[in-house]
Amino acid sequence: MDKYQVTERMKMLKRMLEDPEAEIFDVPSEVYKEVLNPTFDNDGFIHKYYLTDIVKDVIEALIEKGK
């Protein structure tokens, strides 16, 4: 995944977590915090190596779901 894909998937995940009608359960608080406040580079993108393994797994699952 390149930085464009990672940034887009993180935006999707953030929208899902902020949606009051979404049925998402058992999201650890550290994952929730990381998704809502990610680390950006100087150009405004999120790189995969900035993320924890669990968040990487979640966004990779979103990519697979979208195929």
ZISULDA-V387270 format. One record per helix or strand of 3 or more residues. SS is the DSSP state (H for helix, E for strand). FROM is the first residue (numbers start at 1). TO is the last residue. If there is no record, write none. Layout:
[[SS/FROM/TO] [SS/FROM/TO]]
This chain:
[[H/3/18] [H/29/36] [H/48/50] [H/53/66]]
